[in-house]
Structure formats: structure tokens, C-alpha cells
Amino acid sequence: MIPIVGIVIVLGAIAGGYLMEHGKLLVLMQPAELIIIFGAAVGTVIVGNPLPTLMQIVKGLLAVFTGSPFTKTFYLEHLKMVYELFNLARKSGTAKLEEDVDNPTKSAVFSKYPKFLKSHHALAFLCDTLRMAVSGGVEALDIDAMMEVDLEVHHRESHEPVGALATMADSLPGLGIVAAVLGVVITMGSLGGPKEEIGHKVASALVGTFLGILLCYGVFGPLSAAMSKQNDAEGHYFGFLRMAGLAFVKGLSPMMAVELARRSIPTSVRPSFQEMEAACRGGGSVASKAA
């Protein structure tokens, strides 16, 4: 929602200032220029990126407009989940935990958190880590190194669509110049005609440059920055899972493990210790408690 408000402010400020100078908005309505600029920009992205990256760009843009899922309520739910999981291992033994991580869809703990089950990378990240821990013979330092490598790969992959969108944004001013040059070519072919027609064609050509710069710095550049921040928020979440897994590997108690994980949560969405304790030991729905 906030990105939409920002884009509306950008367009509103430009249109408002233009109208204050007695400009005519219809002059800026140049569909042909927009098709040239935006179509060519999309084509450059398709040329330079594989299909999975293109799909990630679409998903990333949708995530920007729908808002970040990594809220305080989200983290409280996951603190409760890892507490229940570690408490199960403490009471029933690592054999029971191994069954849960091998078949998470049949787990009594994971089945209570369908959103986590749908997050395939997060599910695999946590389950693979715990599987290494319960198998024995692997030092905590080695497991932590495995998690770090996994996070580096995920970080690199998640920033590929951001880089592609940023490259597209950077190309827009140049493509605006291309559209303007084409407009000048058309104008030169109209020399000798009515002055009004020549003036209209020159204005259309200049609008191409205007649209290229506006789309770059007013729309797609900020959107790529917003996607990058979304990826950073997801990276913080995986850091949270890493701390939880590392605490379990080191043999900390379930409450100490979730407390270590809680400390890794960004302060803007970090629950207090009392909120975490109430969620883990109080039972009930975390969402209702947060409300």
C-alpha cells in the first residue's frame, strides 16, 4: 500500500506543478512514446535474464505492493513454533524430532503452521539443519558453516531480480532519448507543413525523454529499492531461523533457544521477552494476543 501512495505522490506532484504553469495534461498523453520506452525496457530485461529470474521479478513486485509479511505477529508465531519443536525434542527425544523433520507435512508441530509449510526454502533450511543435528557426529561450528553457505546462496539468488529491475530502470532514460530521436525524425519529415503540426510532433518527441526519466527515477528505481528491502527483511528472517537452529545444536533449553533467536530479530518488529514467553507458554492464537 505504501509504495502505491508514494507513486501517487510522485505523479501528483509532477502533474500539479505542470498544471500550475498552465500546462495541458493531454499533451503528455503519448501512447506511442510509452510503448516504445516501456516495451523496449521490458525487452531488455527478457533478453538479459532467464525465465526463473523474470518470474521472481513479478513475484517481488507483487510482494512490494502487498506489504511485508515479516511483522511482529509473524515472528511471534515462529517463536512459538520453534519452541514447541524444541520442547518436543526435549520431552520425546531426538528420534521423534527426526520423524518430524523428515516428514514435516505429517508433523504435529509443523501442521499447525501452514504458512511455514508453504515456505519451501525456509522449511528445507530449518529441517535440513535439524536433521544434521539429530544425526550426530557433526560439530555445531560445522552446522553453522553449512547454514551460512545456504544463506549466501539464497541471498545471491534473491538479489538477481532486484539487479535486473534496477538495470531496466537505468535503461529507461536512454530509451527515452531513443523515443525522442524517433520523434525528431518524424518531425523532420513534416517540415514545410503547418506550424501547429510541427509543434505537436516536437512536443511528442520531448515527452519521450520526460517519460524515460520519470519512469526511471520516479517509478522503477524506487520499486527496485523496495524489492531490495523486502529481500533484506527475508534475510533477517532466515538469520532468525539460523540462530534458532544453532541454539538447538548447542544444546540450549527451548526457552533459551527461542530467546537467542528473538535477539536476532530486527528491533522494529522484535517482540518483547514477555510477549514471547506468553506466546510460547500461554497457548492460544498468537494473532489474537497481538491484536
DODREN-363758 format. One record per residue (C-alpha): residue in three letters; x, y, z. Coordinates in Angstrom, 2 decimals. Layout:
<doza ala; <X; Y; Z>>,
...
% end
This chain:
<doza met; <0.00; 0.00; 0.00>>,
<doza ile; <2.77; 2.47; 0.92>>,
<doza pro; <4.53; 2.10; -2.48>>,
<doza ile; <1.26; 2.94; -4.22>>,
<doza val; <0.90; 6.05; -2.08>>,
<doza gly; <4.47; 7.05; -2.95>>,
<doza ile; <3.92; 6.64; -6.68>>,
<doza val; <0.69; 8.63; -6.46>>,
<doza ile; <2.58; 11.43; -4.65>>,
<doza val; <5.28; 11.46; -7.34>>,
<doza leu; <2.80; 11.63; -10.21>>,
<doza gly; <0.55; 14.06; -8.35>>,
<doza ala; <3.39; 16.46; -7.58>>,
<doza ile; <4.59; 16.45; -11.19>>,
<doza ala; <1.09; 16.87; -12.61>>,
<doza gly; <0.24; 19.54; -10.05>>,
<doza gly; <3.33; 21.59; -10.78>>,
<doza tyr; <2.76; 21.22; -14.50>>,
<doza leu; <-0.83; 22.45; -14.19>>,
<doza met; <0.28; 25.39; -12.02>>,
<doza glu; <2.33; 26.53; -15.00>>,
<doza his; <-0.83; 26.25; -17.14>>,
<doza gly; <0.36; 23.13; -18.92>>,
<doza lys; <-2.07; 20.82; -20.71>>,
<doza leu; <-2.10; 17.23; -19.46>>,
<doza leu; <-3.34; 15.91; -22.81>>,
<doza val; <-0.01; 16.89; -24.34>>,
<doza leu; <1.69; 14.38; -22.04>>,
<doza met; <-0.62; 11.57; -23.17>>,
<doza gln; <1.59; 9.98; -25.81>>,
<doza pro; <0.81; 6.24; -26.00>>,
<doza ala; <3.29; 5.67; -28.83>>,
<doza glu; <6.17; 7.09; -26.80>>,
<doza leu; <5.18; 4.96; -23.81>>,
<doza ile; <5.03; 1.82; -25.93>>,
<doza ile; <8.49; 2.50; -27.36>>,
<doza ile; <10.10; 3.19; -23.99>>,
<doza phe; <8.37; 0.65; -21.75>>,
<doza gly; <8.21; -2.08; -24.40>>,
<doza ala; <11.92; -1.76; -25.19>>,
<doza ala; <12.77; -1.76; -21.46>>,
<doza val; <10.80; -4.96; -20.88>>,
<doza gly; <12.54; -6.47; -23.90>>,
<doza thr; <15.98; -5.72; -22.46>>,
<doza val; <15.02; -7.50; -19.25>>,
<doza ile; <13.79; -10.54; -21.16>>,
<doza val; <16.97; -10.66; -23.24>>,
<doza gly; <19.28; -10.46; -20.25>>,
<doza asn; <17.60; -12.79; -17.76>>,
<doza pro; <16.41; -16.41; -17.60>>,
<doza leu; <12.76; -17.29; -17.03>>,
<doza pro; <13.11; -18.02; -13.26>>,
<doza thr; <14.54; -14.52; -12.71>>,
<doza leu; <11.70; -12.96; -14.70>>,
<doza met; <9.18; -14.83; -12.57>>,
<doza gln; <10.95; -13.64; -9.43>>,
<doza ile; <10.70; -10.05; -10.64>>,
<doza val; <6.92; -10.38; -10.95>>,
<doza lys; <6.65; -12.04; -7.53>>,
<doza gly; <8.91; -9.43; -5.99>>,
<doza leu; <6.81; -6.56; -7.36>>,
<doza leu; <3.63; -8.19; -6.07>>,
<doza ala; <5.26; -8.58; -2.64>>,
<doza val; <6.22; -4.90; -2.63>>,
<doza phe; <2.61; -3.84; -3.23>>,
<doza thr; <1.07; -6.35; -0.81>>,
<doza gly; <3.39; -5.40; 2.06>>,
<doza ser; <6.00; -7.24; 4.10>>,
<doza pro; <4.80; -10.40; 5.89>>,
<doza phe; <7.62; -10.16; 8.43>>,
<doza thr; <5.67; -8.45; 11.21>>,
<doza lys; <5.79; -8.84; 14.99>>,
<doza thr; <2.86; -11.27; 14.82>>,
<doza phe; <4.73; -13.30; 12.19>>,
<doza tyr; <7.79; -13.61; 14.40>>,
<doza leu; <5.71; -14.47; 17.47>>,
<doza glu; <4.13; -17.34; 15.55>>,
<doza his; <7.53; -18.65; 14.53>>,
<doza leu; <9.00; -18.23; 18.00>>,
<doza lys; <6.14; -20.33; 19.28>>,
<doza met; <6.72; -22.89; 16.54>>,
<doza val; <10.42; -23.40; 17.25>>,
<doza tyr; <9.71; -23.51; 21.00>>,
<doza glu; <7.16; -26.29; 20.52>>,
<doza leu; <9.53; -28.12; 18.19>>,
<doza phe; <12.47; -27.96; 20.59>>,
<doza asn; <10.27; -28.79; 23.55>>,
<doza leu; <9.05; -31.87; 21.69>>,
<doza ala; <12.64; -32.97; 21.13>>,
<doza arg; <13.44; -32.43; 24.80>>,
<doza lys; <10.45; -34.45; 26.06>>,
<doza ser; <10.17; -37.16; 23.41>>,
<doza gly; <13.78; -37.46; 22.27>>,
<doza thr; <15.63; -36.72; 19.05>>,
<doza ala; <14.08; -39.76; 17.35>>,
<doza lys; <10.70; -38.07; 17.44>>,
<doza leu; <12.21; -34.82; 16.16>>,
<doza glu; <13.85; -36.72; 13.31>>,
<doza glu; <10.44; -38.05; 12.26>>,
<doza asp; <9.07; -34.51; 12.20>>,
<doza val; <11.89; -33.03; 10.12>>,
<doza asp; <11.85; -35.99; 7.70>>,
<doza asn; <8.07; -35.66; 7.15>>,
<doza pro; <7.14; -32.09; 8.10>>,
<doza thr; <3.70; -32.30; 6.47>>,
<doza lys; <2.81; -35.10; 8.92>>,
<doza ser; <4.38; -33.38; 11.92>>,
<doza ala; <2.06; -32.49; 14.79>>,
<doza val; <4.02; -29.24; 15.23>>,
<doza phe; <4.56; -28.10; 11.64>>,
<doza ser; <0.98; -28.93; 10.62>>,
<doza lys; <-0.20; -26.17; 12.98>>,
<doza tyr; <1.74; -23.63; 10.90>>,
<doza pro; <0.59; -23.99; 7.25>>,
<doza lys; <2.25; -20.74; 6.16>>,
<doza phe; <5.63; -22.10; 7.22>>,
<doza leu; <4.97; -25.35; 5.35>>,
<doza lys; <4.30; -23.32; 2.19>>,
<doza ser; <7.62; -21.50; 2.56>>,
<doza his; <9.63; -24.26; 0.93>>,
<doza his; <13.08; -22.74; 1.29>>,
<doza ala; <12.57; -21.82; 4.95>>,
<doza leu; <11.16; -25.27; 5.66>>,
<doza ala; <14.08; -27.01; 3.97>>,
<doza phe; <16.58; -24.69; 5.67>>,
<doza leu; <15.31; -25.46; 9.18>>,
<doza cys; <14.63; -29.16; 8.62>>,
<doza asp; <18.00; -29.82; 6.97>>,
<doza thr; <19.76; -28.08; 9.84>>,
<doza leu; <17.91; -30.06; 12.50>>,
<doza arg; <18.45; -33.27; 10.54>>,
<doza met; <22.20; -32.72; 10.69>>,
<doza ala; <21.93; -32.01; 14.42>>,
<doza val; <19.98; -35.16; 15.32>>,
<doza ser; <22.09; -37.39; 13.09>>,
<doza gly; <25.06; -36.83; 15.39>>,
<doza gly; <28.75; -36.60; 14.62>>,
<doza val; <28.56; -33.03; 13.26>>,
<doza glu; <30.00; -30.19; 15.29>>,
<doza ala; <27.99; -27.04; 15.95>>,
<doza leu; <30.60; -24.95; 14.13>>,
<doza asp; <30.30; -27.11; 11.02>>,
<doza ile; <26.50; -26.91; 11.03>>,
<doza asp; <26.72; -23.15; 11.40>>,
<doza ala; <29.06; -23.03; 8.39>>,
<doza met; <26.53; -25.06; 6.37>>,
<doza met; <23.79; -22.61; 7.28>>,
<doza glu; <25.98; -19.66; 6.34>>,
<doza val; <26.69; -21.13; 2.89>>,
<doza asp; <22.97; -21.79; 2.38>>,
<doza leu; <22.13; -18.20; 3.32>>,
<doza glu; <24.79; -16.80; 1.00>>,
<doza val; <23.35; -18.76; -1.93>>,
<doza his; <19.83; -17.65; -1.10>>,
<doza his; <20.95; -14.03; -0.72>>,
<doza arg; <22.67; -14.07; -4.10>>,
<doza glu; <19.67; -15.63; -5.84>>,
<doza ser; <17.16; -13.28; -4.21>>,
<doza his; <19.07; -10.20; -5.38>>,
<doza glu; <19.24; -11.29; -9.03>>,
<doza pro; <15.71; -10.00; -9.83>>,
<doza val; <16.49; -6.76; -7.96>>,
<doza gly; <19.56; -6.22; -10.11>>,
<doza ala; <17.57; -6.99; -13.25>>,
<doza leu; <14.87; -4.45; -12.34>>,
<doza ala; <17.48; -1.85; -11.43>>,
<doza thr; <19.17; -2.38; -14.80>>,
<doza met; <15.83; -1.90; -16.51>>,
<doza ala; <15.29; 1.34; -14.57>>,
<doza asp; <18.75; 2.57; -15.60>>,
<doza ser; <17.95; 1.90; -19.26>>,
<doza leu; <14.77; 3.98; -19.28>>,
<doza pro; <16.37; 7.46; -19.71>>,
<doza gly; <18.39; 6.18; -22.67>>,
<doza leu; <15.31; 4.59; -24.21>>,
<doza gly; <13.51; 7.90; -23.65>>,
<doza ile; <16.17; 9.55; -25.79>>,
<doza val; <15.61; 6.86; -28.44>>,
<doza ala; <11.91; 7.70; -28.47>>,
<doza ala; <12.74; 11.41; -28.67>>,
<doza val; <15.09; 10.87; -31.62>>,
<doza leu; <12.39; 8.91; -33.43>>,
<doza gly; <10.03; 11.80; -32.76>>,
<doza val; <12.56; 14.25; -34.22>>,
<doza val; <12.90; 12.02; -37.31>>,
<doza ile; <9.14; 12.16; -37.79>>,
<doza thr; <9.19; 15.94; -37.22>>,
<doza met; <11.87; 16.46; -39.86>>,
<doza gly; <9.65; 14.67; -42.33>>,
<doza ser; <6.89; 17.16; -41.60>>,
<doza leu; <8.90; 20.32; -42.25>>,
<doza gly; <7.05; 22.67; -44.53>>,
<doza gly; <3.70; 21.69; -43.07>>,
<doza pro; <1.51; 23.67; -40.65>>,
<doza lys; <3.35; 25.13; -37.66>>,
<doza glu; <0.81; 23.62; -35.26>>,
<doza glu; <1.50; 20.11; -36.56>>,
<doza ile; <5.29; 20.57; -36.28>>,
<doza gly; <4.93; 21.94; -32.76>>,
<doza his; <2.79; 18.94; -31.76>>,
<doza lys; <5.38; 16.49; -33.11>>,
<doza val; <8.24; 18.28; -31.31>>,
<doza ala; <6.26; 18.18; -28.06>>,
<doza ser; <5.63; 14.45; -28.55>>,
<doza ala; <9.35; 13.87; -29.02>>,
<doza leu; <10.22; 15.76; -25.84>>,
<doza val; <7.61; 13.78; -23.90>>,
<doza gly; <9.60; 10.64; -24.72>>,
<doza thr; <12.62; 11.97; -22.84>>,
<doza phe; <10.35; 13.10; -20.00>>,
<doza leu; <8.70; 9.67; -19.66>>,
<doza gly; <12.01; 7.83; -19.69>>,
<doza ile; <13.44; 9.91; -16.85>>,
<doza leu; <10.17; 9.84; -14.87>>,
<doza leu; <9.77; 6.07; -15.10>>,
<doza cys; <13.41; 5.57; -14.08>>,
<doza tyr; <13.68; 7.85; -11.07>>,
<doza gly; <10.02; 8.08; -10.09>>,
<doza val; <8.74; 4.52; -10.51>>,
<doza phe; <11.05; 1.60; -11.31>>,
<doza gly; <14.14; 2.83; -9.48>>,
<doza pro; <12.23; 3.15; -6.18>>,
<doza leu; <10.48; -0.19; -6.84>>,
<doza ser; <13.83; -1.97; -7.21>>,
<doza ala; <14.97; -0.36; -3.93>>,
<doza ala; <11.76; -1.56; -2.25>>,
<doza met; <12.35; -5.09; -3.57>>,
<doza ser; <15.87; -4.98; -2.13>>,
<doza lys; <14.48; -4.04; 1.28>>,
<doza gln; <11.97; -6.89; 1.05>>,
<doza asn; <14.86; -9.27; 0.40>>,
<doza asp; <16.72; -7.84; 3.38>>,
<doza ala; <13.66; -8.48; 5.56>>,
<doza glu; <13.56; -12.07; 4.35>>,
<doza gly; <17.30; -12.35; 5.06>>,
<doza his; <16.66; -11.24; 8.65>>,
<doza tyr; <14.04; -13.98; 8.93>>,
<doza phe; <16.49; -16.64; 7.77>>,
<doza gly; <19.00; -15.24; 10.24>>,
<doza phe; <16.38; -15.78; 12.92>>,
<doza leu; <15.97; -19.43; 11.85>>,
<doza arg; <19.74; -19.80; 11.83>>,
<doza met; <20.04; -18.59; 15.42>>,
<doza ala; <17.23; -20.92; 16.49>>,
<doza gly; <18.88; -23.90; 14.83>>,
<doza leu; <22.30; -23.01; 16.23>>,
<doza ala; <20.90; -22.70; 19.75>>,
<doza phe; <19.34; -26.17; 19.46>>,
<doza val; <22.59; -27.64; 18.13>>,
<doza lys; <24.44; -26.21; 21.14>>,
<doza gly; <22.00; -27.93; 23.48>>,
<doza leu; <20.33; -24.86; 24.98>>,
<doza ser; <16.95; -25.23; 26.63>>,
<doza pro; <13.91; -24.48; 24.44>>,
<doza met; <13.26; -21.11; 26.12>>,
<doza met; <16.92; -20.09; 25.89>>,
<doza ala; <16.95; -21.15; 22.25>>,
<doza val; <13.97; -19.00; 21.31>>,
<doza glu; <15.41; -16.12; 23.34>>,
<doza leu; <18.62; -16.30; 21.31>>,
<doza ala; <16.52; -16.36; 18.13>>,
<doza arg; <14.43; -13.42; 19.38>>,
<doza arg; <17.55; -11.29; 19.85>>,
<doza ser; <18.35; -11.70; 16.12>>,
<doza ile; <15.00; -10.18; 15.05>>,
<doza pro; <15.15; -6.54; 13.83>>,
<doza thr; <14.15; -4.18; 16.63>>,
<doza ser; <11.29; -2.65; 14.62>>,
<doza val; <9.38; -5.96; 14.69>>,
<doza arg; <11.04; -7.72; 17.64>>,
<doza pro; <8.61; -8.97; 20.30>>,
<doza ser; <9.46; -8.32; 23.91>>,
<doza phe; <10.56; -11.19; 26.14>>,
<doza gln; <7.19; -11.07; 27.92>>,
<doza glu; <5.31; -11.30; 24.62>>,
<doza met; <7.46; -14.21; 23.53>>,
<doza glu; <7.02; -16.03; 26.84>>,
<doza ala; <3.25; -15.52; 26.75>>,
<doza ala; <3.10; -16.84; 23.19>>,
<doza cys; <5.27; -19.88; 23.89>>,
<doza arg; <3.86; -20.93; 27.24>>,
<doza gly; <0.43; -19.38; 27.25>>,
<doza gly; <-1.05; -21.28; 24.31>>,
<doza gly; <-3.80; -19.91; 22.11>>,
<doza ser; <-3.50; -17.89; 18.96>>,
<doza val; <-0.60; -15.51; 18.69>>,
<doza ala; <-2.54; -13.30; 16.30>>,
<doza ser; <-5.30; -12.80; 18.84>>,
<doza lys; <-2.76; -11.96; 21.53>>,
<doza ala; <-1.05; -9.42; 19.30>>,
<doza ala; <-4.38; -7.85; 18.45>>,
% end
